[in-house]
């Protein structure tokens, strides 16, 4: 258990030191994001599809 506590402490200290150095150098690392930004200045064309059954192709039809 002592090794685990020591590992967690060392890992935390290492992360803090790395973060401090990056901040000192004005380096920002963005977090991964899964946001989708859409251009809404024009109408957005949308296509609805159905999941294809085995052996058949799926048809795509524009939404109305």
LINCOR-V917050 format. One record per pair of residues at least 4 apart in sequence whose ideal C-beta (glycine too) atoms are under 6 Angstrom apart, sorted by the first residue. I is the first residue (numbers start at 1). J is the second residue. D is the distance in whole Angstrom. If there is no record, write none. Layout:
i,j,d
I,J,D
I,J,D
This chain:
i,j,d
22,27,4
46,63,4
47,60,5
47,62,6
48,63,5
49,58,5
49,60,5
50,58,6
52,56,6
52,57,6
52,58,4
